[in-house]
Amino acid sequence: MKNEKSFFETIIDAISWLKIVASPTILGIGIGFACQYYLNSDFLFGFFVIAGIVLGIYWANKVSKKYGATDFISKVDASPDIDEYVKDKK
């Protein structure tokens, strides 16, 4: 029998998954805005935005299957330097 997650754990996983998707999406939007501003190309803007979203979804799914979205985000957001400093301070 599979261990089912609680509602709270599911919400945290969804938020973590969205955070992983957001990174390439924001990068794609930035590159798209630059292309639109400098080259006046709406096509390139749309291309980079959609490419960022698609790559973000692909990357988030791959990370979720391999590590788990919450575990991946917690490792990325961790700050072992600060933890060691606080531990030494006590």
Summary of the structure (lengths in Angstrom):
residues: 90
radius of gyration: 18.1
end to end distance: 44.2
largest distance: 57.5
contacts: 225
relative contact order: 0.14
helix: 86%
strand: 0%
